[in-house]
């Protein structure tokens, strides 16, 4: 009997608390500032690759990131391993530019769409170049920084010399 009374008296309190929290005003998201922040994170990642700064690159990749390339890389360490040649092989170079940025209504997810150019050498040592498009999904971390959680690029289209 005591258990029923306690349950019956506490239940309305939980109901009232949930109703009050459900009616709290939603935080207003500054969409333009959020888009700028994602664009800056994307450009910082491109600069890290251009500068061959693996540490900076890794700081912009989420722990649970998934990047698509020759293979699917799951997790920051796997992404770093897959992208390592871009940081260690002087004959390889990748540059990109975000052209569009979109943000979720909640302001904690967004994506960038852009174009890239990849330069390397073929097996005979001749320079090759290819262009394509990409999409990266970004998630705002608890500390306020944006990190890439998903990256997908189209297969590169060879550029004729």
MDTraj code that builds the backbone (N, CA, C; nanometers):
import mdtraj as md
import numpy as np

residues = "UNK UNK UNK UNK UNK UNK UNK UNK UNK UNK UNK UNK UNK UNK UNK UNK UNK UNK UNK UNK UNK UNK UNK UNK UNK UNK UNK UNK UNK UNK UNK UNK UNK UNK UNK UNK UNK UNK UNK UNK UNK UNK UNK UNK UNK UNK UNK UNK UNK UNK UNK UNK UNK UNK UNK UNK UNK UNK UNK UNK UNK UNK UNK UNK UNK UNK UNK UNK UNK UNK UNK UNK UNK UNK UNK UNK UNK UNK UNK UNK UNK UNK UNK UNK UNK UNK UNK UNK UNK UNK UNK UNK UNK UNK UNK UNK UNK UNK UNK UNK UNK UNK UNK UNK UNK UNK UNK UNK UNK UNK UNK UNK UNK UNK UNK UNK UNK UNK UNK UNK UNK UNK UNK UNK UNK UNK UNK UNK UNK UNK UNK UNK UNK UNK UNK UNK UNK UNK UNK UNK UNK UNK UNK UNK UNK UNK UNK UNK UNK UNK UNK UNK UNK UNK UNK UNK UNK UNK UNK UNK UNK".split()
xyz = np.array([
    [0.0818, -0.1187, 0.0000],
    [0.0000, 0.0000, 0.0000],
    [0.0867, 0.1258, 0.0000],
    [0.1974, 0.1251, 0.0776],
    [0.2845, 0.2422, 0.0804],
    [0.3455, 0.2676, -0.0569],
    [0.3841, 0.1605, -0.1241],
    [0.4457, 0.1743, -0.2562],
    [0.3486, 0.2409, -0.3523],
    [0.2236, 0.2024, -0.3533],
    [0.1229, 0.2596, -0.4416],
    [0.1038, 0.4074, -0.4101],
    [0.1004, 0.4421, -0.2814],
    [0.0827, 0.5814, -0.2429],
    [0.2008, 0.6672, -0.2884],
    [0.3231, 0.6179, -0.2670],
    [0.4417, 0.6931, -0.3075],
    [0.4439, 0.7091, -0.4591],
    [0.4175, 0.6019, -0.5295],
    [0.4148, 0.6073, -0.6759],
    [0.3078, 0.7044, -0.7244],
    [0.1890, 0.6969, -0.6636],
    [0.0789, 0.7835, -0.7039],
    [0.1080, 0.9296, -0.6731],
    [0.1840, 0.9575, -0.5675],
    [0.2115, 1.0968, -0.5332],
    [0.3306, 1.1536, -0.6102],
    [0.4247, 1.0697, -0.6517],
    [0.5423, 1.1163, -0.7250],
    [0.5133, 1.1289, -0.8744],
    [0.4281, 1.0454, -0.9267],
    [0.3987, 1.0465, -1.0707],
    [0.3540, 1.1829, -1.1203],
    [0.2624, 1.2534, -1.0503],
    [0.2221, 1.3861, -1.0986],
    [0.3384, 1.4859, -1.1025],
    [0.4337, 1.4717, -1.0091],
    [0.5501, 1.5606, -1.0108],
    [0.6332, 1.5397, -1.1374],
    [0.6566, 1.4118, -1.1745],
    [0.7314, 1.3837, -1.2969],
    [0.6569, 1.4344, -1.4198],
    [0.5258, 1.4177, -1.4199],
    [0.4444, 1.4654, -1.5312],
    [0.4541, 1.6171, -1.5428],
    [0.4425, 1.6872, -1.4301],
    [0.4505, 1.8332, -1.4315],
    [0.5880, 1.8796, -1.4781],
    [0.6934, 1.8140, -1.4308],
    [0.8299, 1.8514, -1.4723],
    [0.8490, 1.8302, -1.6216],
    [0.7978, 1.7189, -1.6732],
    [0.8145, 1.6938, -1.8174],
    [0.7351, 1.7925, -1.9010],
    [0.6158, 1.8317, -1.8547],
    [0.5366, 1.9299, -1.9280],
    [0.6039, 2.0669, -1.9275],
    [0.6604, 2.1046, -1.8146],
    [0.7290, 2.2334, -1.8067],
    [0.8517, 2.2363, -1.8967],
    [0.9293, 2.1270, -1.8963],
    [1.0505, 2.1260, -1.9788],
    [1.0154, 2.1175, -2.1265],
    [0.9030, 2.0563, -2.1600],
    [0.8632, 2.0460, -2.3003],
    [0.8218, 2.1808, -2.3562],
    [0.7849, 2.2757, -2.2684],
    [0.7396, 2.4061, -2.3149],
    [0.8446, 2.5152, -2.2990],
    [0.9687, 2.4756, -2.2678],
    [1.0758, 2.5752, -2.2615],
    [1.1007, 2.6255, -2.4027],
    [1.1264, 2.7536, -2.4180],
    [1.1505, 2.8042, -2.5535],
    [1.2790, 2.7445, -2.6101],
    [1.2739, 2.7093, -2.7377],
    [1.3919, 2.6536, -2.8049],
    [1.4948, 2.7646, -2.8261],
    [1.6204, 2.7264, -2.8166],
    [1.7275, 2.8236, -2.8398],
    [1.7239, 2.8672, -2.9866],
    [1.7444, 2.9937, -3.0091],
    [1.7464, 3.0463, -3.1446],
    [1.8856, 3.0230, -3.2018],
    [1.8898, 2.9637, -3.3192],
    [2.0167, 2.9334, -3.3847],
    [2.0462, 3.0424, -3.4871],
    [2.1629, 3.1019, -3.4779],
    [2.2079, 3.1991, -3.5778],
    [2.2606, 3.1189, -3.6962],
    [2.1745, 3.0976, -3.7941],
    [2.2074, 3.0111, -3.9075],
    [2.3285, 3.0615, -3.9866],
    [2.3361, 3.1910, -4.0085],
    [2.4481, 3.2436, -4.0870],
    [2.5804, 3.2261, -4.0132],
    [2.5818, 3.2503, -3.8834],
    [2.7047, 3.2317, -3.8047],
    [2.7431, 3.0839, -3.8011],
    [2.6440, 2.9965, -3.7925],
    [2.6707, 2.8528, -3.7902],
    [2.7252, 2.8060, -3.9247],
    [2.6683, 2.8553, -4.0334],
    [2.7204, 2.8213, -4.1668],
    [2.8643, 2.8679, -4.1813],
    [2.8932, 2.9895, -4.1332],
    [3.0311, 3.0403, -4.1390],
    [3.1259, 2.9503, -4.0608],
    [3.0834, 2.9064, -3.9429],
    [3.1680, 2.8210, -3.8595],
    [3.1988, 2.6879, -3.9288],
    [3.0996, 2.6302, -3.9961],
    [3.1214, 2.5046, -4.0692],
    [3.2129, 2.5291, -4.1889],
    [3.1902, 2.6377, -4.2628],
    [3.2758, 2.6711, -4.3767],
    [3.4215, 2.6881, -4.3303],
    [3.4405, 2.7559, -4.2186],
    [3.5756, 2.7771, -4.1650],
    [3.6385, 2.6437, -4.1272],
    [3.5624, 2.5544, -4.0621],
    [3.6157, 2.4225, -4.0262],
    [3.6562, 2.3449, -4.1506],
    [3.5739, 2.3508, -4.2556],
    [3.6053, 2.2817, -4.3812],
    [3.7331, 2.3399, -4.4433],
    [3.7434, 2.4718, -4.4460],
    [3.8634, 2.5356, -4.5013],
    [3.9876, 2.5072, -4.4164],
    [3.9708, 2.4998, -4.2840],
    [4.0834, 2.4648, -4.1972],
    [4.1312, 2.3231, -4.2246],
    [4.0372, 2.2328, -4.2528],
    [4.0750, 2.0956, -4.2846],
    [4.1506, 2.0921, -4.4174],
    [4.1020, 2.1667, -4.5163],
    [4.1711, 2.1725, -4.6460],
    [4.3116, 2.2299, -4.6291],
    [4.3260, 2.3311, -4.5460],
    [4.4578, 2.3911, -4.5211],
    [4.5493, 2.2926, -4.4489],
    [4.4950, 2.2168, -4.3553],
    [4.5753, 2.1161, -4.2845],
    [4.6318, 2.0141, -4.3825],
    [4.5510, 1.9721, -4.4797],
    [4.5994, 1.8771, -4.5812],
    [4.7028, 1.9446, -4.6694],
    [4.6753, 2.0665, -4.7134],
    [4.7690, 2.1410, -4.7979],
    [4.9029, 2.1627, -4.7271],
    [4.8973, 2.1933, -4.5962],
    [5.0191, 2.2161, -4.5172],
    [5.0826, 2.0864, -4.4679],
    [5.0157, 1.9738, -4.4963],
    [5.0618, 1.8423, -4.4503],
    [5.0728, 1.8368, -4.2977],
    [4.9697, 1.8924, -4.2327],
    [4.9633, 1.8993, -4.0871],
    [4.8617, 1.7961, -4.0373],
    [4.9094, 1.6734, -4.0154],
    [4.8222, 1.5635, -3.9761],
    [4.7566, 1.5894, -3.8408],
    [4.8278, 1.6516, -3.7489],
    [4.7711, 1.6799, -3.6164],
    [4.6499, 1.7722, -3.6274],
    [4.6605, 1.8778, -3.7053],
    [4.5480, 1.9704, -3.7248],
    [4.4326, 1.8991, -3.7948],
    [4.4649, 1.8195, -3.8970],
    [4.3629, 1.7425, -3.9677],
    [4.2854, 1.6551, -3.8694],
    [4.3594, 1.5805, -3.7862],
    [4.2946, 1.4912, -3.6897],
    [4.2059, 1.5663, -3.5917],
    [4.2425, 1.6891, -3.5580],
    [4.1622, 1.7670, -3.4632],
    [4.0269, 1.8060, -3.5216],
    [4.0118, 1.7939, -3.6521],
    [3.8867, 1.8298, -3.7195],
    [3.8026, 1.7082, -3.7581],
    [3.8507, 1.5888, -3.7219],
    [3.7808, 1.4640, -3.7517],
    [3.7218, 1.4098, -3.6212],
    [3.5939, 1.3761, -3.6223],
    [3.5270, 1.3233, -3.5033],
    [3.5799, 1.1833, -3.4704],
    [3.5732, 1.1483, -3.3436],
    [3.6169, 1.0152, -3.2998],
    [3.5451, 0.9039, -3.3755],
    [3.4168, 0.9233, -3.4043],
    [3.3346, 0.8210, -3.4691],
    [3.3119, 0.8485, -3.6182],
    [3.4017, 0.9238, -3.6783],
    [3.3864, 0.9625, -3.8197],
    [3.3894, 0.8425, -3.9130],
    [3.3233, 0.8588, -4.0264],
    [3.3271, 0.7612, -4.1350],
    [3.3626, 0.8386, -4.2615],
    [3.4751, 0.8015, -4.3239],
    [3.5187, 0.8646, -4.4475],
    [3.5205, 0.7583, -4.5567],
    [3.4632, 0.7927, -4.6719],
    [3.4624, 0.7027, -4.7859],
    [3.5767, 0.7399, -4.8784],
    [3.6519, 0.6424, -4.9223],
    [3.7616, 0.6604, -5.0169],
    [3.7733, 0.5310, -5.0943],
    [3.8972, 0.4826, -5.1125],
    [3.9119, 0.3495, -5.1735],
    [3.8380, 0.2466, -5.0884],
    [3.8505, 0.2632, -4.9574],
    [3.7801, 0.1798, -4.8605],
    [3.7039, 0.2736, -4.7668],
    [3.6224, 0.2167, -4.6829],
    [3.5520, 0.2954, -4.5823],
    [3.6373, 0.2955, -4.4558],
    [3.6687, 0.4142, -4.4067],
    [3.7472, 0.4298, -4.2845],
    [3.6526, 0.4688, -4.1720],
    [3.6551, 0.3918, -4.0649],
    [3.5660, 0.4173, -3.9508],
    [3.6487, 0.4544, -3.8287],
    [3.6278, 0.5751, -3.7786],
    [3.7001, 0.6238, -3.6625],
    [3.8168, 0.7124, -3.7022],
    [3.8534, 0.8046, -3.6124],
    [3.9592, 0.9019, -3.6408],
    [4.0912, 0.8351, -3.6794],
    [4.1302, 0.7306, -3.6070],
    [4.2582, 0.6646, -3.6353],
    [4.2588, 0.6014, -3.7745],
    [4.1499, 0.5372, -3.8115],
    [4.1410, 0.4742, -3.9432],
    [4.1416, 0.5795, -4.0541],
    [4.0745, 0.6920, -4.0300],
    [4.0742, 0.8008, -4.1287],
    [4.2161, 0.8547, -4.1458],
    [4.2848, 0.8774, -4.0344],
    [4.4221, 0.9287, -4.0404],
    [4.5122, 0.8321, -4.1177],
    [4.4956, 0.7035, -4.0943],
    [4.5765, 0.6030, -4.1648],
    [4.5471, 0.6045, -4.3151],
    [4.4196, 0.6137, -4.3508],
    [4.3823, 0.6145, -4.4931],
    [4.4320, 0.7403, -4.5642],
    [4.4332, 0.8523, -4.4937],
    [4.4745, 0.9789, -4.5536],
    [4.6247, 1.0055, -4.5397],
    [4.6974, 0.9193, -4.4689],
    [4.8391, 0.9415, -4.4417],
    [4.9226, 0.9732, -4.5660],
    [4.9030, 0.9072, -4.6794],
    [4.9836, 0.9417, -4.7978],
    [4.9751, 1.0892, -4.8371],
    [4.8621, 1.1536, -4.8106],
    [4.8495, 1.2966, -4.8427],
    [4.9401, 1.3825, -4.7554],
    [4.9843, 1.3284, -4.6444],
    [5.0715, 1.4015, -4.5525],
    [5.2178, 1.3618, -4.5661],
    [5.2434, 1.2453, -4.6278],
    [5.3811, 1.1943, -4.6333],
    [5.4394, 1.1821, -4.7735],
    [5.3551, 1.1748, -4.8751],
    [5.4023, 1.1563, -5.0127],
    [5.3974, 1.2910, -5.0859],
    [5.5154, 1.3459, -5.1127],
    [5.5235, 1.4787, -5.1761],
    [5.4632, 1.4818, -5.3160],
    [5.4442, 1.3661, -5.3788],
    [5.3870, 1.3646, -5.5138],
    [5.2336, 1.3686, -5.5112],
    [5.1752, 1.3566, -5.3943],
    [5.0291, 1.3603, -5.3820],
    [4.9847, 1.4929, -5.3233],
    [4.8750, 1.5440, -5.3766],
    [4.8223, 1.6702, -5.3278],
    [4.6710, 1.6697, -5.3486],
    [4.5996, 1.7213, -5.2500],
    [4.4539, 1.7314, -5.2584],
    [4.4141, 1.8692, -5.2099],
    [4.3319, 1.9356, -5.2888],
    [4.2784, 2.0650, -5.2454],
    [4.1292, 2.0649, -5.2733],
    [4.0570, 2.1387, -5.1900],
    [3.9125, 2.1489, -5.2104],
    [3.8608, 2.2816, -5.1592],
    [3.7374, 2.3089, -5.1997],
    [3.6715, 2.4350, -5.1662],
    [3.5235, 2.4081, -5.1436],
    [3.4708, 2.4436, -5.0255],
    [3.3255, 2.4284, -5.0071],
    [3.2514, 2.5351, -5.0870],
    [3.1471, 2.4931, -5.1576],
    [3.0659, 2.5855, -5.2365],
    [2.9322, 2.6168, -5.1701],
    [2.8835, 2.5231, -5.0890],
    [2.7558, 2.5398, -5.0193],
    [2.7701, 2.4862, -4.8777],
    [2.6996, 2.5480, -4.7850],
    [2.6917, 2.4973, -4.6482],
    [2.5462, 2.5061, -4.6039],
    [2.4985, 2.3989, -4.5417],
    [2.3619, 2.3932, -4.4916],
    [2.3655, 2.3484, -4.3464],
    [2.2669, 2.3932, -4.2685],
    [2.2640, 2.3668, -4.1250],
    [2.1269, 2.3130, -4.0845],
    [2.1267, 2.2185, -3.9909],
    [2.0010, 2.1673, -3.9369],
    [1.9343, 2.2754, -3.8523],
    [1.8050, 2.2632, -3.8339],
    [1.7302, 2.3620, -3.7542],
    [1.7816, 2.3678, -3.6109],
    [1.8303, 2.2559, -3.5599],
    [1.8810, 2.2527, -3.4225],
    [2.0177, 2.3193, -3.4097],
    [2.0863, 2.3376, -3.5228],
    [2.2152, 2.4056, -3.5218],
    [2.3323, 2.3204, -3.4779],
    [2.3132, 2.1893, -3.4617],
    [2.4233, 2.1049, -3.4168],
    [2.4766, 2.0118, -3.5255],
    [2.4144, 2.0134, -3.6421],
    [2.4604, 1.9357, -3.7580],
    [2.4559, 2.0248, -3.8812],
    [2.5488, 1.9999, -3.9706],
    [2.5482, 2.0727, -4.0965],
    [2.6274, 1.9949, -4.1996],
    [2.6188, 2.0395, -4.3229],
    [2.7006, 1.9741, -4.4257],
    [2.7531, 2.0768, -4.5237],
    [2.8682, 2.0431, -4.5797],
    [2.9290, 2.1275, -4.6824],
    [2.9401, 2.0451, -4.8099],
    [2.9187, 2.1119, -4.9211],
    [2.9307, 2.0516, -5.0539],
    [3.0314, 2.1350, -5.1301],
    [3.1220, 2.0680, -5.1999],
    [3.2208, 2.1443, -5.2740],
    [3.2875, 2.0631, -5.3834],
    [3.3927, 2.1216, -5.4356],
    [3.4709, 2.0581, -5.5422],
    [3.6127, 2.0345, -5.4933],
    [3.6753, 1.9330, -5.5510],
    [3.8134, 1.9023, -5.5148],
    [3.8967, 1.8761, -5.6396],
    [4.0266, 1.8863, -5.6210],
    [4.1222, 1.8467, -5.7239],
    [4.2299, 1.7643, -5.6556],
    [4.2571, 1.6486, -5.7126],
    [4.3585, 1.5572, -5.6598],
    [4.4705, 1.5441, -5.7627],
    [4.5932, 1.5619, -5.7161],
    [4.7089, 1.5489, -5.8038],
    [4.8006, 1.4405, -5.7481],
    [4.8557, 1.3596, -5.8378],
    [4.9480, 1.2540, -5.7962],
    [5.0282, 1.2111, -5.9189],
    [5.0929, 1.0971, -5.9084],
    [5.1661, 1.0426, -6.0229],
    [5.1122, 0.9041, -6.0531],
    [5.1078, 0.8711, -6.1818],
    [5.0650, 0.7373, -6.2196],
    [5.1816, 0.6397, -6.1979],
    [5.1589, 0.5111, -6.2187],
    [5.2662, 0.4128, -6.1955],
    [5.3944, 0.4384, -6.2753],
    [5.3828, 0.5065, -6.3892],
    [5.5028, 0.5356, -6.4690],
    [5.5716, 0.6644, -6.4242],
    [5.5120, 0.7328, -6.3267],
    [5.5734, 0.8554, -6.2752],
    [5.5237, 0.9831, -6.3391],
    [5.4296, 0.9726, -6.4334],
    [5.3744, 1.0925, -6.4963],
    [5.2705, 1.1573, -6.4058],
    [5.2698, 1.2896, -6.4005],
    [5.1694, 1.3586, -6.3180],
    [5.0281, 1.3331, -6.3694],
    [4.9363, 1.3144, -6.2767],
    [4.7950, 1.2984, -6.3110],
    [4.7136, 1.3923, -6.2224],
    [4.5973, 1.4255, -6.2706],
    [4.5097, 1.5143, -6.1962],
    [4.3662, 1.4711, -6.2203],
    [4.2845, 1.4835, -6.1174],
    [4.1423, 1.4499, -6.1300],
    [4.0618, 1.5482, -6.0458],
    [3.9396, 1.5731, -6.0884],
    [3.8506, 1.6624, -6.0148],
    [3.7219, 1.5889, -5.9798],
    [3.6536, 1.6386, -5.8780],
    [3.5281, 1.5784, -5.8379],
    [3.4553, 1.6661, -5.7384],
    [3.3521, 1.6109, -5.6810],
    [3.2732, 1.6824, -5.5804],
    [3.2716, 1.6005, -5.4525],
    [3.2378, 1.6661, -5.3432],
    [3.2328, 1.5979, -5.2144],
    [3.1207, 1.6553, -5.1301],
    [3.0855, 1.5810, -5.0278],
    [2.9973, 1.6292, -4.9224],
    [3.0572, 1.5830, -4.7897],
    [3.0633, 1.6737, -4.6951],
    [3.1090, 1.6422, -4.5600],
    [2.9992, 1.6812, -4.4623],
    [2.9715, 1.5934, -4.3683],
    [2.8750, 1.6232, -4.2632],
    [2.9542, 1.6594, -4.1379],
    [2.9138, 1.7691, -4.0763],
    [2.9825, 1.8243, -3.9592],
    [2.8899, 1.8215, -3.8402],
    [2.9458, 1.7899, -3.7219],
    [2.8682, 1.7884, -3.5982],
    [2.9375, 1.8802, -3.4969],
    [2.8573, 1.9620, -3.4313],
    [2.9103, 2.0511, -3.3284],
    [2.9380, 1.9692, -3.2031],
    [3.0586, 1.9799, -3.1516],
    [3.0986, 1.9063, -3.0328],
    [3.0548, 1.9804, -2.9064],
    [3.0589, 1.9126, -2.7944],
    [3.0160, 1.9738, -2.6683],
    [3.1010, 2.0962, -2.6328],
    [3.2257, 2.1003, -2.6800],
    [3.3135, 2.2152, -2.6531],
    [3.2944, 2.3272, -2.7554],
    [3.1984, 2.3091, -2.8485],
    [3.1650, 2.4141, -2.9433],
    [3.2362, 2.4063, -3.0772],
    [3.3342, 2.3192, -3.0912],
    [3.4077, 2.3049, -3.2173],
    [3.3313, 2.2120, -3.3107],
    [3.3515, 2.2330, -3.4401],
    [3.2897, 2.1491, -3.5417],
    [3.3899, 2.0432, -3.5862],
    [3.3415, 1.9187, -3.5999],
    [3.4250, 1.8092, -3.6490],
    [3.3496, 1.7327, -3.7568],
    [3.4246, 1.6852, -3.8550],
    [3.3654, 1.6062, -3.9630],
    [3.3284, 1.4682, -3.9114],
    [3.2053, 1.4264, -3.9378],
    [3.1608, 1.2928, -3.8986],
    [3.1419, 1.2013, -4.0191],
    [3.1300, 1.2597, -4.1375],
    [3.1140, 1.1801, -4.2590],
    [3.1706, 1.2586, -4.3760],
    [3.2445, 1.1894, -4.4615],
    [3.2997, 1.2538, -4.5805],
    [3.2876, 1.1570, -4.6967],
    [3.2292, 1.2055, -4.8049],
    [3.2116, 1.1244, -4.9254],
    [3.2496, 1.2085, -5.0459],
    [3.3360, 1.1559, -5.1308],
    [3.3728, 1.2238, -5.2549],
    [3.3339, 1.1395, -5.3753],
    [3.3022, 1.2056, -5.4829],
    [3.2735, 1.1331, -5.6069],
    [3.4045, 1.0802, -5.6630],
    [3.3994, 0.9752, -5.7443],
    [3.5223, 0.9321, -5.8109],
    [3.5748, 1.0481, -5.8968],
    [3.7057, 1.0679, -5.8932],
    [3.7633, 1.1777, -5.9680],
    [3.7539, 1.1588, -6.1185],
    [3.7272, 1.2687, -6.1877],
    [3.7273, 1.2686, -6.3332],
    [3.8649, 1.3164, -6.3784],
    [3.9379, 1.2333, -6.4538],
    [4.0725, 1.2743, -6.4954],
    [4.0718, 1.4059, -6.5735],
    [4.1701, 1.4883, -6.5433],
    [4.1885, 1.6132, -6.6151],
    [4.2937, 1.5878, -6.7222],
    [4.2586, 1.6199, -6.8454],
    [4.3531, 1.5976, -6.9572],
    [4.4525, 1.7109, -6.9627],
    [4.5799, 1.6783, -6.9760],
    [4.6832, 1.7827, -6.9820],
    [4.6730, 1.8699, -7.1052],
])
top = md.Topology()
chain = top.add_chain()
for i, resn in enumerate(residues, 1):
    res = top.add_residue(resn, chain, resSeq=i)
    for name in ("N", "CA", "C"):
        top.add_atom(name, md.element.get_by_symbol(name[0]), res)
traj = md.Trajectory(xyz[None], top)
